[in-house]
């Protein structure tokens, strides 16, 4: 795709957003008109049914005003609206592809199996040491996952979850936020764990033997 066609597509984006907003408003107005045409029987007037219907009617009116204001804002500031929607879509995509703890262990097992097929003298020391380190942390039950919605962190706790000693359960001895960055062993984003992926680059090349 050329730069000219990309620029043309970017210029068309605000108009597409405005058209989508106008279509949504039209459909909403149609539904609202049908709701306004509905009248309650006399026996329901003054009862909780009427109050409930009035509540939902007012709520729909509030949402209608919000949609109208949003459409006006998009029409008055199309570039900014496009940027906001792009960021929102990117955040939604990242959140949907935020790697889980299971993804981490799946990637770790694949890396472990790939490294085990290489003779120890040919293994990259960086990859070998990192896999050994993660294996030891897993066996000791220290690995934890922290999710921030669009990105995840694998970090090291002090003790195993099942340990019930005083040092393990005392809240004053828990990891501190100021030093939390020192405990991070991997960062997960867009379906992959980056540190493990980086450590496995050229895992079958030992530069000392080259």
N, C-alpha and C positions, 0 to 999 in steps of 0.2 A: 504494500500500500504506500503510495507516494505521500509526501508532506502536504501537497495541495489537496488531495482527497481527504486527508486526516483533518486539515483545517476546515474544509467544507463541512465535514461531519460534525465538528465541534460547534460551528456556527449554527447548524440545524438543531442542535440539542435543545437550546432554550425554547424554540418554537414547538418542538415535539412535547416538551414538558407542559407548555401552556395548553396545547391541544388536549393532552391527557387530563389536565386539571379541568378544562372546560367540559369535556365529555363526562367526567365524574360528577361535576356540578349539575349537568343536565339530568343525568340518571337520578341523582339525589333529589332534585326538585320534583321529578316525576313520582318518586316514592313518597316524598313529603306531601305532595298533593293528594295522593291516595289515602295517606294516613289522616289528613285533615278532613277528608270526606266521610271518614268513619264517625258515626255518632253512637253513643251508648244508649241503650234503652232507659226508659224513665225509672225503672226499678233499681238501676245501678247508680243513679245520681245521688250524690251526698254520701256514698259508701266508700269503703276502702278501695273498691275496684276503680272508681272514678279518680281517686287520688293517685293510685298506681298508674293509671293511663296518663294522667296529667304530668306526672313525674317523667315518664319515658318520652312524652311528647316534648317537654321542655328540654330534656337531654338531647333529643335529636335536633332541636333548633340550635342548641349550643354548638353541636358538632357541625351543623350546616354553616354557621357563622365562622367557625374555625376554618373550614374548607374554603370559604369565600375569601377570608383574609389571607390564607396561604396562597391561593391562586393570584390574588392581587400582588402579594409580595414577589411571587415568581415572575409575574409579568413586568413589574417595575424594576426588578434586579435579576435578570435572567442569568447573568454570568455567575453571580454569587450563589443563586439557587442551584445551578448546575454543579458547582464545586461542592456544595453541601450534600447534594444527593449522591455525588460520586464518592465522597468520603463515607457517607452512610452505607452505600452499597459495598464499599471496600471493607468497612467494619463488619457488616453482616456476613460477607464471604469469609473473612478471616475467622469470625466466630464459629461459623459452620465447619471450618476446616481446622479448628484449634486442636492440636494433637493431644491425645489422652495418655494416661499412664500405661494403658495397654499398648498403645502405639509405640511408646518408648521401649517397652520390653520386647515387642515384636522386632523393632529395628535393632535392638541390642542383640537378640538371638541371631538375626541374620548376619550381623557383623561378627559375632562370635563364631558362627559356623564357617563363614568365609575365611576368617583368620586361621581357624583350626585346620583348614585344608592346605595351608602353607607351612613349609618346614620351618621350625623355630629359627634356624640360622638365616632364613630369607625374610622373616617378618620385620616389618617396620617397627622399630622400638617405640615410637610414639603411639602407634595404634595398639601394640601389644600391652604397653603399660596402662593405657587408658581402659582397655577391655578388662584387664586384671583388676584395676582399681574399682570399676563399676561392679564387677563380680563380687569382690570382697564387701563392698557397701551393701549390695543386695543380700548377701548371706548374713550380714549382721543386722539387717532390717532397718537401715538408716535412710534409705531413699524415700523422699516424699515429693508429691506434686502440688504445685500452687498454680491455679488458673486465674488469669485476669480477664477472661472472656475472649480476647483476641490473641493472646499469647500465654504460654505456660512455661513454668520453670520446674526443673527437677533439682531438688536441694537436699542437703544432708542434715538430718536431725542428730541429736546427741545419743539417743538410745533407741532401741527397738520399741515398737508400739505396745508389745505385750509385757514389757518390763515394768515392774511395780515397785522398784526401790524408791527411796526418798528423793534421790537426785533426779530420777526420771520423771517423777510426778510433781515435784515442787514447782509452782508457777514462777518463782523468782529465779530459777535456774534455767528457764526456757531460753531458746535462742533470741537474741535481741534484734530489733529491726535495723539498728544502725550498722550492724555487722552481717546482716542477712546476705548481702551481695557476695560475701566471702564464701558462703555455703552453696552457692549456685553451681551446679555441675553441668547443666545443659539448658538450652533455651529452645522451646518448641514454637514453631510458627508455620502456618500454611501446610499443615499435615506432616511436617518433618522436624526432627530434632537436630539442630544445626551443629552443635559441638561434636556429637557423635559422628555425624556425617563428615565434618571437617577432619576429625582425627583419623578416619578410615581412608583418607586420600592416600593412594600409593601404599596401601597396607602390605602389599607383597613385595616391596622393594626395601632392602636394607642397604643404605648408602655406605655402610662400613665394608660391605662385600663388593661394592662396585669398583 
